[in-house]
Amino acid sequence: MTHLWVRAEQRPNEERVGLTPEGAKTLLDAGIKVTIENSSARAIPMHGYIDAGCEIAEENSWPDAPEDAIIFGLKELPEDGTALPHRHIMFGHAFKGQHSGKALLKRFAAGGGTLYDLEYLVDDQGRRVAAFGYWAGYAGAAVTLKTWAAQQRGTLCGPVGVYGGKDALLAELGSELDALKKDRPTAIVIGALGRVGTGAADLCEAMGVPVTKWDMTETQRGAPFPEILAHDLFLNCIFARPGTPVFVPQEALTADRTLSAIGDVACDPDSDYNPVPIYDRATDWQAPALRVADAPVLDVMAIDNLPSMLPVESSQDYAAQLLPSLLTLGDLTTGVWGRAEATFKENMRD
């Protein structure tokens, strides 16, 4: 019997989950065994999984799961260097030249396990079957607006946290912007036709922020892009890959520009393909903005788990997208899972 083991997330501020109780019931009805770890942080309560008939395991007990169990989580594992013998479904952040990813792949090599990277679960047309992109863009635009608002008050953006839903986020952000008694800033979104860009643009429009929407057509001419510097906010919502142009180069730090806040929603500061190479580390919930220039001011927001700000909505959305693929876990050699394993093996050879 195929055995899916849903682990608790161990990263701070991570309350999302990739399987809802309703989805778990669907898997169980299809003959897939489902184990759910208890979690002190998960946004969706345990009682739904219990009622669905899942087996319950202790929090963070996945290293002792049966060898044939498929371990399913979202964000990264503790960086303790231990070998990984299981098959894991997760966001590995290991296939785009990330330095931390190399250490993760060494752990799989040591243990003989396999990584089915959620970022590389694609259909036969190469399209991702599930993504948190919309809510990443939505929350990322919100925090970037908070960063801009803090600049108007002469400060850096303060800590952010979890919201019970998007209405609460919109109400708080709207009040913060209204209190400035200033015109709304202008924003440019690159990747506007994708999930991430759509979410970013929707948040801006909900806040009355004028948005310029760019995608591949507008960027295919190549750098430089002076239009980016002419907006107050730049929201980078593209999937970085070889050949991605640089949107904001180092010389922009001292250039005459309107741009004062960048939301790098894609957030790949240690990738060889980073299109915003003016910062070198992700930001976090306690310190969302990194100041990279003072004259004129420029701050970068680069939180890498933005959908966690809206954990219930983002979990429900993502889990619904992923469920059809989870139902095919009985055959890991073909389809979505076969392609993901091939990607893993290719990167293990590099």
N, C-alpha and C positions, 0 to 999 in steps of 0.2 A: 504493500500500500504506500502511495506517495504521502510523505509526511512533511508538512509545512510548519516550521517553528517560528513564530513571530516574537522577536526579542524586544525587550524594553530598550528605549533609547537612553544612552548614557551621557549625551552631550547636554550641558546646561541650556535651559530655555527651549528645549526641544520637546514639544508635546504632541507632535503629529504621529500618525500611524498610517500604514499603507493598506490596512484591511479593516473594514467596519464589521460590526456584528452581523449585519445583513449579508455582507460578502462572505463571512466565515460560514454562515449557515448554507449558503449556496455551494461552497467548496465541500462541506461535509456531506451534503445531499448528493454531490457528484462522486463521493467515495474517497475524498482526500482527507487524511487525518490532519487536524489543526490543533496545535498547541500554542497557547498565548501566555507569555510571561506576565506576571503581575508587574505593575508599574506605578511608581509614586508620582508620575508626572503626566501620563497620557491624558489627552483632552477628552477622549471617549471613554466613559466609565466601563469597568470590568463586568458589571452585571449583565450587560448585553451579550458579551461573549460567553458567559456562563450559561445564560438562558439558551443560547444557540447550540450548546452542547460541546464547546471546545474543552480540551484538557487544559488545565491551568498549571503553570510552572512558576518556580520562584524567580524573582527579578534577577536578571543578569546571570542566569544559570545556563545560558546557551553553550558555553564551552564544554559542558558535560552532557549535551544532547546526544542522542544516538547518532552513530556515524552516518547513517543514511538520511538523517533529517536535513532539510533544506532550510537554512537560517535566513530569515527575512527581517531586515531592518531598513531604515532610511539613511541616517547619517553615519559618520565614521565610527569605527571601533576604537576602544582605548589603544593608545599607541604604546603598548607594552612589549612589543617585539616578539610575542609568542607566535609559534607556528599555527597555521590555519588549515586544518584537515577537512573541514566541512565545505559543502557548497553554500555560497553566500549570495543572496540577492540584496543589493545595497547601492548607494551612490559611492563609488570608490574614489572618484576624482584622481584617477591614476593613468589615464590614457592620453593625456594632452601635454605631457612633459612636466607635470607637477612634481616637485622634488619630494614632497611627502608621499606621493603615490608610488614612487620607486621603492620606498621602504615597505609599503603595503604589499606590493607584488612579490617582494622577497619573502614575506611571511607566507604567502600562498605557495611559493616554490618550496619552502621548507616543509610545509605540512601536506602538500599534495592536494590542496583544495582548489576550488574553482570560484571565480568571481563572475556573476551575471550582473553586470553593471546596469543599473536602472536607466542611466543616461544613454545607454546603447541598446536598449530594447526597441527594435525597429521592425516595421512590417516589411513586406517584400518590395515596397517602393522606397525603402530607406527612411520612412517617417517614424518618429518616435510614437510608441503606442500609448504612452502616458507621460505627463509632465506636470509639475507644480508651477509651470511658467506663469500662468495668468496671475496667481496670487503673489508670486515673487515680484512681478512687475507692479502690481497694485500696491503692495506694502513698500516696495523700494521707492516708488514715486512719493509715497506719503512721508517716508523718512527723509528723502531728499528735500521735500518742501519744508519739513521741520528744520533741516540743516540751513536752508535759506532764511527761514524765519528767525533762527537764532542769530545769524549774521546781522540781520536788521536790528537786533537788540544788542549787538556788540559782543556776542558770546559764541562758543561752540555748542553744537547740539548736545543736549543732555540725554540721559538714559531713556531707552524705549522698552516697552514690555508687551505682554500678551493682551489681546483684546477679546472680549466675549463675542464679537462679531463686527462686521464691517461698518454697521451703523454707528457703533460706539467710536470707531476710529474716525469716521467722517465727521461726527459731531465735535470731537476733541480738536481735530485738525482745523476745521472750519472756524472754531472759536479762536484758535491761536492765530490764524491768518487775519481774521477780522480785527483782532485787538491791535494789529500793527497800524491800521488805518492807512494802508498803502495799496496801490494798484497791485494786482496779482502779477507775479513774475511770468516771463515767457519760458517755454520749454521746447526742446527738440528731442524727439524719440527716434533712435535708430534701431531698426528691427520692428517697425511699427505694425507689420503685417503678421507677425508671429504671436504666439500666446503671451510671451513676456511683454512685448511691446503693446499689445492690446490692453493688458491689465494696467500698464503704466499710463497709457493715454486715457483710459476710462477714469482712473483716479484723478488725473489732472483736470479732465473735463468736469468731473463731479465737483471739483473745487474752484471752477471758473478760471482755470489757468489756460491761456491760449497755447495750443500745441501745434508744432510743426512735425509732421509724420514722414519719416524717411525709411526706405528699405533698400533693397539691392539696386534698384534702378537709379536712385539718387547717389549711391556711393561707388558705383562701378567705374567711374572716371578715375578713382584713386585720389590719394591725399595730394595737397592739403585741403581741409574743409573749413574755410573761414566762417561759414554759416554757423558752425557749432559755437564759435567764440562770440557770435553776435546775439546769442540767447542767454538768459539768466541761468537756466538749468539745462544740463545734458543728461539724458537717460540712455545708457548703453544697454541694449537688450538683445544683442546678437550672440550667437554661438560661435566662439572663437575657434578658428581652424587655420591651417596653413594658407597663406595668401590673404588673410584678413588685413585690411589696411589699418594704419595707425590713425585714430580719430583725434586724439589730443596728444601732441608730441611734447617733449621737454621744453622746447622753445616757447610753448604757450604759457608757461609759468610766468614769464616776464613780459608777455605781449600785452598790447593795448586791447582789452577785451571787456565784454559785458559779462561773460561766463564767470560765475562765482561758486556754483555747486554742481558736482557731478554725482550722479547715482549710477555706479557701475554694478548694475543688477546681475550681470553675468559673472562678475567677481572671480577673475582668474589672475590675481596679481603675480603668481609664481609660474604662470604658463609662458612658454616661449612665444605664444601667439597673442599675448595680451594687447588689445588695441588701445588701451589707456595706460601706457607705461610710465606714468608719472608718480606712481606709488608702489610700495613693495610689500604690503601686508594687508590682510583683510581687517575690517573694523568689526566691532562687536556691539552688543546691546548696551553695555555700560558706556562705551565711547563710540557712538555711531559714526562720527565724522573725523577724518584725518586732515589736518591743515597742511597743504603742500606748497602754498605760496601766500605771502603777506601783502605784496604790493603789485597788483591788486590781490585781494583775498581770493583764495580758491580752496574749497574743501571737497574731499572725496568721501562718499558714503559707499562702503563695500562690505555689507553684511552678507554672509554666505548661507544663512538659513532664514531668509526673510519670510517665507510663507508661514513660519512658526508664530508670527505675530497674530495670525488668524487661523489657529490650528484646527478648529472644527470644520470650517468651510473648506480649507485646503485639503484636509484629510478626506472628507467626503467626496470632493471632486476628483482627487487623484485615485482614490480606491475604486471609484466607479470606472475610471478609464482603464485601470490595470486588471480588474477582475477577469475579463475574458482571457487574458494571457495566463493568469494564475490557474485557470481551469484547464490549461493544456500542460501543466507541470508533469503529467504522467509520461510525456515524451520530451526529454531535454535535448534530443539530438537533431530536431528539425524545427522549422518555424522560428518564432521569436527567440526561443532559448538556444537553438542551434546556432543562430547568427551571433547571439551574445557570447556564446562559448568560443566561437571562431575568433571574435574580436579579442577576447581574453588571451587566447593562445598566441595570436599574432603579436600582441604586446609583450607577452612573456618571452618571445624570441628576440625582441629588440634589445 
